[in-house]
């Protein structure tokens, strides 16, 4: 795969590349929450006051789930990230590790 193409480049430059893995779904949700929090801090107090009744209604109707949805929307996380393989990050593919309790018999 692509790893075979990277090795000659590393040798040419005399330094290894740092391998960076795709972020996990929990990493993405944490980043979205941090972005939402940062954006919320930038909102003017008067602008927030104009939405206070809507915020109170949201909390009364949906509670923490509504606040979580608002944070997700504000952070740009509108859908759950697709699952990916742990081996090669292929989208929609999962890595499975199988175990057996059968011992191999030597005969």
C-alpha positions as CSV (number, residue, x, y, z in Angstrom):
1,X,0.0,0.0,0.0
2,X,1.0,3.6,0.6
3,X,3.4,2.6,3.4
4,X,5.8,1.2,0.7
5,X,5.8,4.6,-1.0
6,X,6.7,6.4,2.2
7,X,9.8,4.4,3.2
8,X,11.9,5.6,0.2
9,X,11.0,9.2,0.9
10,X,12.0,8.8,4.6
11,X,15.3,7.4,3.5
12,X,15.9,10.2,1.0
13,X,15.2,12.9,3.7
14,X,16.9,11.0,6.5
15,X,14.1,11.4,8.9
16,X,11.0,9.3,9.6
17,X,7.5,10.7,9.2
18,X,5.3,10.8,12.3
19,X,2.3,8.5,11.8
20,X,-0.9,10.2,12.8
21,X,-4.0,8.2,13.2
22,X,-7.5,9.3,12.4
23,X,-9.4,10.8,15.3
24,X,-11.8,8.6,17.2
25,X,-15.5,9.4,17.4
26,X,-14.9,10.5,21.0
27,X,-12.0,12.8,19.9
28,X,-14.4,14.4,17.3
29,X,-17.1,14.9,19.9
30,X,-14.7,16.5,22.3
31,X,-13.4,18.8,19.6
32,X,-16.9,19.8,18.7
33,X,-17.7,20.5,22.3
34,X,-14.6,22.6,22.7
35,X,-15.4,24.6,19.5
36,X,-19.0,25.1,20.7
37,X,-17.8,26.4,24.1
38,X,-15.3,28.8,22.4
39,X,-18.0,30.1,20.1
40,X,-20.4,30.6,23.0
41,X,-17.8,32.7,24.9
42,X,-17.8,35.0,21.9
43,X,-21.5,35.7,22.0
44,X,-22.4,39.2,23.2
45,X,-24.5,39.4,26.4
46,X,-27.2,41.4,24.7
47,X,-27.5,38.9,21.9
48,X,-27.7,36.0,24.4
49,X,-30.4,37.8,26.3
50,X,-32.5,38.1,23.2
51,X,-32.6,34.2,23.0
52,X,-33.1,33.6,26.8
53,X,-36.8,32.6,26.4
54,X,-36.0,30.2,23.6
55,X,-33.1,28.7,25.7
56,X,-35.4,28.3,28.7
57,X,-38.0,26.6,26.5
58,X,-35.4,24.3,25.0
59,X,-34.2,23.2,28.5
60,X,-37.8,22.8,29.8
61,X,-38.8,20.7,26.8
62,X,-35.6,18.7,26.0
63,X,-33.4,19.1,29.1
64,X,-29.7,18.1,28.7
65,X,-30.4,16.3,25.4
66,X,-31.5,19.6,23.9
67,X,-28.4,21.3,25.2
68,X,-26.2,18.5,23.8
69,X,-27.9,18.8,20.4
70,X,-27.3,22.6,20.5
71,X,-23.6,22.1,21.4
72,X,-23.3,19.5,18.6
73,X,-24.8,21.9,16.0
74,X,-22.7,24.8,17.2
75,X,-19.6,22.6,17.0
76,X,-20.4,21.3,13.5
77,X,-21.1,17.7,14.6
78,X,-24.4,17.1,12.8
79,X,-24.0,13.3,12.4
80,X,-22.1,10.5,14.1
81,X,-18.8,10.0,12.3
82,X,-18.6,6.9,10.1
83,X,-17.0,3.8,11.5
84,X,-13.5,3.0,10.2
85,X,-11.2,0.1,10.2
86,X,-8.5,0.2,12.9
87,X,-6.0,-1.4,10.5
88,X,-6.2,0.9,7.5
89,X,-8.9,3.5,8.3
90,X,-11.2,2.3,5.5
91,X,-14.6,3.9,5.9
92,X,-17.5,1.6,6.8
93,X,-15.2,-1.3,7.6
94,X,-14.6,-2.6,11.1
95,X,-11.7,-4.6,12.5
96,X,-12.6,-7.9,14.1
97,X,-10.4,-9.9,16.4
98,X,-11.5,-13.6,16.7
99,X,-10.6,-15.9,19.5
100,X,-11.2,-19.6,19.9
101,X,-11.3,-21.7,23.0
102,X,-10.3,-24.8,21.0
103,X,-6.7,-25.9,21.6
104,X,-4.8,-27.2,18.6
105,X,-4.0,-30.9,18.9
106,X,-0.7,-32.2,17.7
107,X,-1.0,-35.7,16.3
